[in-house]
Amino acid sequence: MLRAEINELLTQTGPGTPMGEMFRQYWLPAMLAEELPDNDCPPVRVKLLSERMVAFRDSEGRYGLIDEFCAHRGASLWFGRNEGSGLRCPYHGWKYDVTGQAIEVPSEPENSTFCSHVKLTAYPLIKIGDLLWTYMGDPQKQPPLPEYEFATVPADQTYTSKRWQECNWLQAFEGGIDSSHVSFLHSGGLKTDPLFKGAKGNQYNMADLKPYFEVADAEGGLFVGARRNAEADTYYWRITPWVMPCFTMVPPRGDHPVHGHFWIPIDDENCWTYSFDYHPVRPLSTDEVQAMRDGHGVHSENIPGTFRPMANKDNDYLIDREAQRRGDTYSGVKGIAMQDASLQESMGPIVDRSKEMLVSADTGIIKARQKLKKATEALRDKGITPPGVDPAHHRVRSAAVVLPRDASFVEACRDDLSVREGVRQSSV
């Protein structure tokens, strides 16, 4: 169980909250780059950490992320005209550049200096890989740009999607570091999902339903190791890295692409789940990319024109009780991403952790909460920069390996858990 005040500390991310201030120390995914495909394309609403903003791409291709509401009378700039190197409010014509600076107020005299005194809150917006990233903290403390491998490999080796998840970021993230549910909830997907099936490790997952967990500290977060029996005198280890505050990687399967997630708070009751697949040493195949677009692996099939999944709480996630009875899917919900989301959302917008009963398989979740709490309090009380800000902390990999029973996964897999250019992932 978790005391109510600690649960509140870890789940509240709006302006001025301790956890909100910690999120504002990092570069965070703000949107997919494809959402702003062209210069002067329509602006896009963006809500992060309970702040409402609009993003736009100006006539020179510069990206802007600014307060949604015009400084004049508060009209939404989502209705704005994106033209002539700025976003113009259609109400009275006030115009802003990508820094939030007002550059035209048509009603003012030509020699007026009024514009220079009008500036909306604005955050940097930078394209790296398939994503546009923002930093919402103190500009004087802006860290170096992120260096996650999935975002820095060649474009044909990576794919990223996005979906809206209707619950607090923490319960979504906690599912991302929980390997014990795979043998149950995702058992059908291990046999049939085109991005999972066929790996030798799947057999170990299904043969041993009682994994033993070991958690190792890392500079940027944790490595969560789940150990299962393999052949005589060996163990099968699935090792999940977590980089603070909300980056996780799924241990790989065979030569399939490597999966992972970011869990980014929209507000306290909703989050964006960014899901990626990449391969360190080869392009993704046409079939693999199509499977991702079709909602296989860690991705979802979304309602056209939106990022809301087709299977959602309003239609009971299209649960198929007959498929559940037959064992085609363990829960009756189709797709690995929505199997996770359905149960995480079923807990309510913010789960009451004072009622939970944790077991040894929850060691990773317990350690992660402790590290989040410690880092949040250290930032709040002493101004100490949290782990995961340094780009050196981003250069991690997940791994799936078979080791001798007397081997320490941390020592034996030290190289496997680090990015090595030109070397494939360690996988079974």
Secondary structure, 3 states (H helix, E strand, C coil): CCCHHHHHHHHCCCCCCHHHHHHCCCEEEEEEHHHCCCCCCCCEEEEECCEEEEEEECCCCCEEEEECECCCCCCEHHHCEEECCEEECCCCCCEECCCCEEEECCCCCCCCCHHHHCECCEECEEEECCEEEEECCCHHHCCCCCCCHHHHCCHHHEEEEEEEECCCHHHHHHHHCCCCCHHHHCHHHHHHCCCCCCCHHHHHHHHCCCCEEEEEECCCEEEEEEEEECCCCEEEEEEEEEECCCEEECCCCCCCCEEEEEEEEEECCEEEEEEEEECCCCCCCHHHHHHHHCCCCCCCCECCCCCCECCCHHHHHHCCHHHHHHCCCCCCCCCHHHHHHHHHHHCCCCCCHHHCCCCHHHHHHHHHHHHHHHHHHHHHHHCCCCCCCCHHHHCECCEEEEEECCCCHHHHCCCCCECCCCCCCCCC
